[in-house]
């Protein structure tokens, strides 16, 4: 069997032994990703085949710069779920410039969406470096023991890059009971969202009382449908974990046409509307809210899709296959080059 040497802050890959490969895993603590720790990781990585980091675009940037300075290090750097944003100010543009340089030395980007055009444009990442990783349904065990009902309200839940203002304008005057489930503005601002609840229409209520995962899921379980409006600045699959949980509960969903929606789901698993368009969103909400057959068609397709995704083990299995494919491709390349060097 072939040993693949891996440094990662993702645990569980070592449990996969398939295709005649096994893992020598050096575990990286998620808290050990400051620049000095990145330098230590880089120095140790000379003995490894891959560095795979989850949700750590800053550390990936540092490692890319180090590879630029020390190109003899052949360990391949891979980013999972980079979660980057468009630059808004001078400081952001400086960071963008540095990332564009560093990312030339990053070998692959594993993302939970297929539409990578924004990353390609903003950060100069070539399309061939991207690999799609299907996400999974979070908290399946809690969902499985939660009673699902239709209590007649529309729910918008979550905190990342939510366009609450577009939703509020879309439901204003419709009379459709609407529940926004989120956290305080101080908490959601870190994730690119804000909510002005000073002049809400009578049919909209804001709930900030979901202190546990069970509470959060209960709000979704009682809804007639879930709406996830996403800000146009988003470049990633914002809201994917929430809409997949709703789908696993048999809910019809209305999503903004942003990465992680049409590019992942196609046309038959969710109602997809233009982002930041309250009129289009209003029409879709009113149609879906009052048409049970329409809701059922989307919800049925979505439920089967969500349940096919599996849990954390399915994600690590995909990561395993992608890394093994890359490892074998590199070995094949070396084999092709070797005779010419003799």
C-alpha positions as CSV (number, residue, x, y, z in Angstrom):
1,X,0.0,0.0,0.0
2,X,1.1,3.6,-0.7
3,X,1.4,6.1,2.1
4,X,0.2,9.6,1.5
5,X,1.8,12.0,4.0
6,X,-0.6,14.8,4.9
7,X,-0.7,17.8,7.3
8,X,-4.2,19.0,8.0
9,X,-6.6,20.6,10.5
10,X,-9.3,18.2,9.2
11,X,-9.5,15.0,11.1
12,X,-11.0,11.7,9.8
13,X,-9.1,11.3,6.6
14,X,-6.9,8.7,8.3
15,X,-9.9,6.5,8.7
16,X,-10.2,6.0,4.9
17,X,-8.1,3.2,3.5
18,X,-9.0,2.6,-0.1
19,X,-7.5,2.2,-3.5
20,X,-4.3,0.8,-1.9
21,X,-3.5,4.1,-0.1
22,X,-3.3,5.0,3.6
23,X,-2.5,8.2,5.4
24,X,0.3,9.4,7.5
25,X,-1.5,12.3,9.1
26,X,0.1,15.2,11.0
27,X,-2.7,16.9,12.8
28,X,-2.7,20.7,12.9
29,X,-4.7,22.4,15.6
30,X,-7.3,24.9,14.2
31,X,-5.9,27.4,16.7
32,X,-2.3,27.0,15.4
33,X,-2.6,29.1,12.2
34,X,-0.9,32.4,13.1
35,X,2.1,33.4,10.8
36,X,4.7,31.8,13.1
37,X,2.8,28.6,13.3
38,X,2.5,28.7,9.5
39,X,6.3,29.0,9.2
40,X,6.7,25.9,11.5
41,X,4.2,24.0,9.4
42,X,6.0,25.0,6.2
43,X,9.4,23.9,7.5
44,X,7.9,20.5,8.6
45,X,6.1,20.1,5.3
46,X,9.2,19.2,3.3
47,X,8.6,15.6,4.4
48,X,4.9,15.6,3.4
49,X,2.9,15.4,0.2
50,X,0.0,17.7,1.1
51,X,-1.0,20.5,3.4
52,X,-4.8,20.7,3.5
53,X,-6.4,23.5,5.6
54,X,-10.1,24.1,6.1
55,X,-11.4,27.6,6.4
56,X,-8.0,29.2,6.6
57,X,-7.4,31.5,3.7
58,X,-5.0,33.7,5.8
59,X,-2.8,30.7,6.6
60,X,-3.0,29.5,3.0
61,X,-1.8,33.0,1.9
62,X,1.2,32.8,4.2
63,X,2.0,29.3,3.0
64,X,1.7,30.4,-0.7
65,X,4.2,33.3,0.0
66,X,6.6,30.9,1.7
67,X,6.5,28.6,-1.3
68,X,7.2,31.5,-3.5
69,X,10.3,32.3,-1.4
70,X,11.4,28.6,-1.1
71,X,10.3,26.9,-4.3
72,X,12.2,23.7,-3.6
73,X,9.5,22.7,-1.2
74,X,7.3,20.4,-3.3
75,X,4.6,19.8,-0.7
76,X,1.3,20.7,-2.3
77,X,-0.8,23.3,-0.6
78,X,-4.6,22.8,-0.7
79,X,-7.4,25.1,0.6
80,X,-10.8,23.8,1.6
81,X,-13.7,26.3,2.0
82,X,-11.6,29.4,1.6
83,X,-14.5,31.8,2.5
84,X,-13.1,35.0,1.0
85,X,-14.9,38.3,0.3
86,X,-14.6,41.1,-2.2
87,X,-12.4,44.0,-1.2
88,X,-14.2,47.1,0.1
89,X,-11.5,49.5,1.0
90,X,-7.8,50.2,0.6
91,X,-6.7,47.7,3.2
92,X,-8.8,45.0,1.5
93,X,-7.3,45.8,-1.9
94,X,-3.8,45.5,-0.4
95,X,-4.7,42.1,1.0
96,X,-6.3,41.2,-2.4
97,X,-3.0,42.0,-4.2
98,X,-1.0,39.9,-1.7
99,X,-3.4,37.0,-2.1
100,X,-3.2,37.1,-5.9
101,X,0.5,36.7,-5.7
102,X,0.4,34.0,-3.0
103,X,-2.3,32.0,-4.6
104,X,-0.1,31.3,-7.7
105,X,1.8,28.9,-5.4
106,X,-1.4,27.2,-4.0
107,X,-2.1,24.0,-5.8
108,X,-5.8,23.4,-5.4
109,X,-8.9,25.0,-3.9
110,X,-11.6,22.7,-2.7
111,X,-15.0,24.5,-2.5
112,X,-18.6,23.7,-1.7
113,X,-19.8,25.4,-4.9
114,X,-19.1,25.2,-8.7
115,X,-19.5,28.8,-9.8
116,X,-16.0,30.0,-9.1
117,X,-16.0,33.0,-11.5
118,X,-15.8,35.6,-8.7
119,X,-12.7,33.9,-7.1
120,X,-11.1,33.7,-10.5
121,X,-11.7,37.4,-11.3
122,X,-11.0,38.9,-7.8
123,X,-8.0,36.7,-6.8
124,X,-6.7,35.5,-10.1
125,X,-7.1,31.8,-9.4
126,X,-7.1,29.7,-12.6
127,X,-10.3,27.6,-13.0
128,X,-8.2,24.4,-13.3
129,X,-7.2,24.7,-9.6
130,X,-10.8,24.3,-8.3
131,X,-12.4,21.1,-7.2
132,X,-16.0,20.8,-6.2
133,X,-16.8,19.1,-2.9
134,X,-20.5,18.3,-2.2
135,X,-21.5,19.6,1.3
136,X,-23.5,17.6,3.8
137,X,-26.5,18.0,6.0
138,X,-25.5,19.3,9.4
139,X,-27.2,18.0,12.6
140,X,-28.9,15.0,10.9
141,X,-29.4,13.4,14.3
142,X,-31.3,16.4,15.7
143,X,-33.3,16.7,12.4
144,X,-34.3,13.0,12.7
145,X,-35.9,13.4,16.1
146,X,-37.6,16.8,15.4
147,X,-41.3,16.9,14.5
148,X,-41.9,18.7,11.2
149,X,-45.1,20.8,10.7
150,X,-46.6,23.6,8.6
151,X,-47.4,26.4,11.0
152,X,-48.0,28.8,8.2
153,X,-45.0,31.1,8.4
154,X,-42.1,31.8,6.2
155,X,-38.7,31.5,7.8
156,X,-35.3,33.2,7.0
157,X,-32.6,31.7,9.2
158,X,-28.9,32.2,9.6
159,X,-26.2,34.9,9.8
160,X,-23.8,34.7,6.8
161,X,-24.2,37.3,4.1
162,X,-28.0,37.5,4.5
163,X,-29.8,40.2,2.6
164,X,-32.5,40.8,5.2
165,X,-33.5,44.2,3.8
166,X,-34.5,42.7,0.4
167,X,-36.6,40.0,2.2
168,X,-38.4,42.6,4.4
169,X,-39.3,44.7,1.3
170,X,-40.4,41.6,-0.5
171,X,-42.9,40.5,2.2
172,X,-44.1,44.0,3.1
173,X,-47.8,44.3,2.5
174,X,-48.2,40.6,1.6
175,X,-49.6,39.6,5.0
176,X,-47.5,36.5,4.9
177,X,-46.2,35.7,8.4
178,X,-42.4,36.0,8.2
179,X,-39.9,34.9,10.9
180,X,-36.3,36.0,10.8
181,X,-34.1,33.8,13.0
182,X,-30.7,35.2,13.6
183,X,-28.3,36.6,16.2
184,X,-27.4,40.1,17.4
185,X,-26.1,42.6,14.9
186,X,-22.7,42.5,16.6
187,X,-22.5,38.8,15.9
188,X,-23.9,38.7,12.4
189,X,-21.8,41.7,11.3
190,X,-18.7,39.6,11.5
191,X,-20.3,37.3,8.9
192,X,-21.3,40.1,6.5
193,X,-24.9,40.6,7.6
194,X,-26.9,43.4,9.2
195,X,-30.5,43.8,10.3
196,X,-32.4,47.0,10.9
197,X,-35.5,46.0,12.8
198,X,-36.6,49.5,13.7
199,X,-39.4,49.7,11.2
200,X,-40.6,46.2,10.4
201,X,-43.9,45.5,8.8
202,X,-46.5,43.9,11.0
203,X,-46.1,40.5,9.4
204,X,-42.4,40.3,10.2
205,X,-40.9,39.2,13.5
206,X,-37.3,38.9,14.4
207,X,-36.3,36.0,16.7
208,X,-32.8,36.1,18.3
209,X,-33.7,33.3,20.8
210,X,-32.2,30.3,19.0
211,X,-29.5,29.6,21.6
212,X,-29.0,25.9,20.7
213,X,-29.0,23.9,17.5
214,X,-32.2,22.3,18.6
215,X,-33.9,25.7,19.0
216,X,-32.6,26.8,15.5
217,X,-33.9,23.7,13.8
218,X,-37.2,23.9,15.5
219,X,-37.8,27.3,13.9
220,X,-37.2,25.8,10.5
221,X,-39.2,22.6,11.2
222,X,-42.4,24.6,11.8
223,X,-42.1,26.8,8.7
224,X,-44.1,26.4,5.4
225,X,-41.0,27.4,3.4
226,X,-37.5,28.7,3.9
227,X,-36.2,31.8,2.1
228,X,-32.5,32.5,2.0
229,X,-31.7,35.9,0.4
230,X,-28.0,36.4,-0.1
231,X,-26.1,39.7,-0.5
232,X,-24.7,40.3,-4.0
233,X,-21.2,40.7,-2.6
234,X,-21.0,37.0,-1.6
235,X,-18.6,34.9,-3.6
236,X,-19.2,31.6,-1.8
237,X,-22.0,29.2,-1.0
238,X,-23.5,31.4,1.8
239,X,-26.5,29.8,3.5
240,X,-25.8,26.3,2.2
241,X,-25.9,24.6,5.6
242,X,-29.2,26.1,6.5
243,X,-31.0,25.4,3.2
244,X,-29.7,21.8,3.2
245,X,-31.1,21.3,6.8
246,X,-34.5,22.7,5.5
247,X,-34.4,20.3,2.5
248,X,-33.7,17.4,4.8
249,X,-36.9,18.4,6.7
250,X,-38.9,18.3,3.5
251,X,-39.2,22.1,3.1
252,X,-39.5,24.0,-0.1
253,X,-36.7,26.7,-0.3
254,X,-36.3,30.0,-2.2
255,X,-32.7,30.9,-2.8
256,X,-30.8,33.8,-4.3
257,X,-29.1,33.1,-7.6
258,X,-25.6,33.1,-6.1
259,X,-22.8,30.5,-5.8
260,X,-24.0,27.4,-4.2
261,X,-27.6,27.7,-5.6
262,X,-28.2,27.1,-9.3
263,X,-24.6,25.9,-10.0
264,X,-25.1,23.1,-7.4
265,X,-28.8,22.4,-7.3
266,X,-29.9,22.9,-10.9
267,X,-33.4,24.0,-11.6
268,X,-35.6,21.4,-9.8
269,X,-34.6,21.4,-6.2
270,X,-35.1,25.0,-5.2
271,X,-36.9,28.2,-6.4
272,X,-34.0,30.4,-7.5
273,X,-34.5,34.2,-7.9
274,X,-32.2,37.1,-8.8
275,X,-30.3,38.5,-5.8
276,X,-31.2,41.9,-4.4
277,X,-34.5,41.9,-6.4
278,X,-37.4,42.3,-3.9
279,X,-40.1,42.2,-6.6
280,X,-38.9,38.9,-8.0
281,X,-38.6,37.5,-4.5
282,X,-42.1,38.7,-3.7
283,X,-43.6,37.0,-6.7
284,X,-41.8,33.7,-5.9
285,X,-42.8,33.9,-2.2
286,X,-46.5,34.5,-2.9
287,X,-46.6,31.8,-5.5
288,X,-44.9,29.2,-3.3
289,X,-46.7,30.1,-0.2
290,X,-50.2,29.6,-1.7
291,X,-49.4,26.6,-4.0
292,X,-48.9,23.4,-2.1
293,X,-48.4,21.3,-5.2
294,X,-45.5,23.6,-6.3
295,X,-44.0,23.4,-2.8
296,X,-44.2,19.6,-2.8
297,X,-42.5,19.2,-6.2
298,X,-39.5,21.2,-5.1
299,X,-39.4,19.8,-1.6
300,X,-39.6,16.2,-2.8
301,X,-36.6,16.6,-5.2
302,X,-34.7,18.6,-2.6
303,X,-35.3,16.0,0.2
304,X,-34.0,13.2,-1.9
305,X,-30.9,15.3,-2.9
306,X,-30.2,16.3,0.7
307,X,-30.5,12.8,2.1
308,X,-28.1,11.5,-0.7
309,X,-25.3,13.7,0.6
310,X,-24.5,11.9,3.8
311,X,-22.7,13.3,6.8
312,X,-19.1,14.3,7.7
313,X,-17.8,10.9,6.5
314,X,-19.1,11.6,3.0
315,X,-17.2,14.9,2.9
316,X,-14.0,13.3,4.1
317,X,-14.5,10.5,1.6
318,X,-14.6,13.0,-1.2
319,X,-11.5,14.8,0.1
320,X,-9.8,11.4,0.2
321,X,-10.6,10.7,-3.4
322,X,-9.5,14.1,-4.6
323,X,-6.2,13.9,-2.8
324,X,-5.5,10.4,-4.0
325,X,-6.3,11.4,-7.6
326,X,-3.9,14.3,-7.3
327,X,-1.2,12.1,-5.7
328,X,-1.5,9.5,-8.5
329,X,-1.5,12.3,-11.2
330,X,1.8,13.6,-9.7
331,X,3.4,10.2,-9.6
332,X,2.3,9.6,-13.2
333,X,3.9,12.9,-14.2
334,X,7.1,12.0,-12.5
335,X,7.2,8.6,-14.3
336,X,6.7,10.3,-17.6
337,X,9.5,12.8,-17.0
338,X,12.0,10.2,-15.5
339,X,13.0,8.4,-18.8
340,X,13.8,11.7,-20.5
341,X,16.3,12.6,-17.7
342,X,18.3,9.4,-18.1
